């Protein structure tokens, strides 16, 4: 044990600590923003943070867990959407939109979510969304639902949901901003369901 610690010290590695966890998250955010999800590895994050890759796994688990932690979301979208996915593709849009609204309409979640959305308009934030959140978080939802061409359908769904976020929560445009959640679901869910299970143009 002593030999391993000494060797780690000579390599400039940091021992586990709250500061180490924060350093890993900083490194992960920077690399995910610069290289996208596919172009970022646990080893690269560990090297940038000055720790062993095993320590990154210890704190955060797999790469998708690290990515979600780096986003600093108030809820894990994979956990929140799990019940909506279990019901299968039929009615999935209504269930997913219900989850989405319950998260966004919670006052405790609003400020960190708004900060995340505003950050998406920066170049780094755009890349995190385009090359991180969509392939690592949203597209697997389509795969889990058994959708045909989820790589097409889930970005289409995201385009509608992001528009709803901007209009309802960022710009607070009426009457959308003050519509009850059940009315928002009734209005938007049919369009979202079409993106999920409706016919698509032939590629």
C-alpha positions in Angstrom: 0.0 0.0 0.0 2.8 2.4 0.9 4.6 1.7 -2.3 1.5 2.5 -4.4 0.9 5.7 -2.5 4.5 6.8 -3.0 4.3 5.9 -6.7 1.1 7.9 -7.1 2.7 10.9 -5.4 5.7 10.8 -7.7 3.3 10.8 -10.7 1.6 13.9 -9.3 -1.7 12.1 -8.6 -4.0 13.4 -5.9 -5.4 11.3 -3.1 -9.2 11.0 -2.9 -10.8 14.0 -1.2 -13.7 16.3 -1.8 -11.3 18.6 -3.7 -10.5 15.6 -5.9 -14.1 15.0 -6.8 -14.5 18.7 -7.7 -11.4 18.5 -9.9 -12.7 15.5 -11.7 -16.0 17.3 -12.4 -14.2 20.4 -13.7 -12.1 18.3 -16.0 -15.1 16.3 -17.2 -17.1 19.4 -18.0 -14.2 20.9 -19.9 -13.5 17.7 -21.9 -17.2 16.9 -22.7 -17.7 20.4 -23.9 -14.5 20.4 -26.0 -14.6 16.8 -27.4 -18.2 15.7 -27.0 -19.4 12.6 -25.3 -18.0 10.1 -27.8 -14.6 11.9 -27.9 -14.1 11.9 -24.1 -12.8 9.0 -22.1 -12.5 8.3 -18.4 -8.7 8.1 -18.8 -8.6 11.5 -20.4 -10.7 13.0 -17.6 -8.5 11.3 -15.0 -5.4 12.7 -16.7 -6.8 16.2 -16.8 -7.8 16.0 -13.2 -4.4 14.5 -12.1 -5.9 11.3 -10.6 -6.1 7.6 -11.5 -8.9 6.4 -13.7 -10.0 4.0 -11.0 -10.7 7.0 -8.8 -13.0 8.5 -11.4 -14.9 5.2 -11.5 -15.0 5.1 -7.7 -16.6 8.5 -7.5 -18.9 8.5 -10.5 -19.1 5.0 -12.0 -19.4 4.7 -15.8 -18.9 7.5 -18.3 -22.6 8.2 -18.6 -22.8 8.6 -14.8 -19.9 11.0 -15.0 -21.6 13.0 -17.8 -24.8 13.4 -15.8 -22.8 14.5 -12.7 -20.9 17.0 -14.9 -24.2 18.6 -16.0 -25.1 19.3 -12.4 -28.8 18.6 -13.0 -31.1 18.7 -10.0 -32.5 15.3 -11.1 -31.0 12.3 -13.0 -33.0 12.3 -16.2 -32.4 8.5 -16.6 -34.0 7.9 -13.3 -36.9 10.3 -13.8 -37.8 8.9 -17.2 -37.5 5.2 -16.3 -41.3 4.8 -15.3 -42.3 6.6 -18.6 -40.1 4.2 -20.6 -41.5 1.1 -18.9 -44.9 1.7 -20.4 -43.6 1.2 -23.9 -44.0 3.4 -27.0 -47.8 3.8 -26.9 -48.5 6.9 -24.8 -44.8 7.5 -24.1 -45.0 11.2 -25.1 -47.7 11.9 -22.6 -45.8 10.1 -19.8 -42.5 11.7 -20.7 -44.0 15.2 -20.9 -45.6 14.7 -17.5 -42.2 13.9 -16.0 -40.7 16.8 -17.7 -43.3 19.3 -16.4 -43.2 17.9 -12.9 -39.4 18.5 -12.8 -39.5 22.0 -14.3 -42.6 23.2 -12.4 -40.9 22.3 -9.1 -39.5 25.7 -7.8 -36.5 24.0 -6.2 -35.4 22.8 -9.7 -36.1 25.9 -11.7 -33.0 28.0 -11.1 -30.4 25.3 -11.8 -32.4 24.2 -14.9 -32.6 27.8 -16.2 -28.9 28.2 -15.7 -28.3 25.1 -17.7 -30.6 26.2 -20.6 -29.0 29.6 -20.8 -25.6 28.0 -20.9 -26.7 26.0 -24.0 -26.4 29.2 -26.0 -22.6 29.3 -25.4 -20.4 27.3 -27.8 -19.4 24.8 -25.0 -23.1 24.4 -23.9 -24.2 23.8 -27.5 -21.6 21.0 -27.8 -22.7 19.5 -24.5 -26.2 19.3 -25.7 -25.5 18.2 -29.3 -22.7 15.7 -28.7 -23.4 14.8 -25.1 -27.0 15.0 -23.9 -28.6 13.8 -27.1 -26.5 10.7 -27.7 -25.8 9.8 -24.1 -29.1 10.5 -22.4 -31.9 11.1 -24.9 -31.2 8.6 -27.7 -31.0 5.7 -25.3 -34.5 6.5 -24.2 -35.6 5.9 -27.8 -33.7 2.7 -28.0 -35.2 1.5 -24.7 -38.7 2.3 -26.1 -37.9 0.2 -29.1 -38.4 3.0 -31.6 -37.6 2.8 -35.2 -34.7 5.2 -36.1 -34.3 6.7 -32.6 -31.3 8.7 -33.8 -33.8 10.7 -35.9 -36.9 10.6 -33.7 -35.3 11.7 -30.4 -33.7 14.9 -31.8 -37.1 15.8 -33.3 -38.7 15.3 -29.9 -35.9 17.4 -28.4 -36.6 20.3 -30.8 -40.2 20.5 -29.6 -39.3 20.2 -25.9 -36.5 22.8 -26.1 -39.0 25.2 -27.8 -41.4 24.6 -25.0 -38.7 25.2 -22.4 -37.7 28.6 -24.0 -41.3 29.8 -24.4 -42.7 28.6 -21.1 -39.8 28.9 -18.6 -37.2 31.2 -20.1 -39.2 33.9 -22.0 -42.4 33.2 -20.0 -44.6 33.8 -23.0 -48.4 33.8 -22.2 -50.6 31.9 -22.3 -48.1 29.0 -22.5 -46.2 30.2 -19.3 -49.3 29.9 -17.1 -51.1 26.9 -18.6 -51.8 24.1 -16.1 -49.5 21.1 -16.7 -52.4 18.9 -17.8 -53.3 21.3 -20.5 -49.7 21.5 -21.7 -49.7 17.7 -21.9 -53.0 17.7 -23.8 -51.7 20.2 -26.3 -48.2 19.0 -26.9 -48.3 15.3 -26.4 -49.9 14.4 -29.7 -47.2 16.2 -31.6 -44.5 14.6 -29.5 -46.1 11.1 -29.9 -46.0 11.6 -33.7 -42.2 12.2 -33.5 -41.9 9.0 -31.5 -44.1 6.6 -33.4 -45.5 8.4 -36.5 -44.3 7.9 -40.0 -41.0 9.4 -41.0 -39.9 10.4 -44.5 -37.9 7.7 -46.3 -34.2 8.4 -45.8 
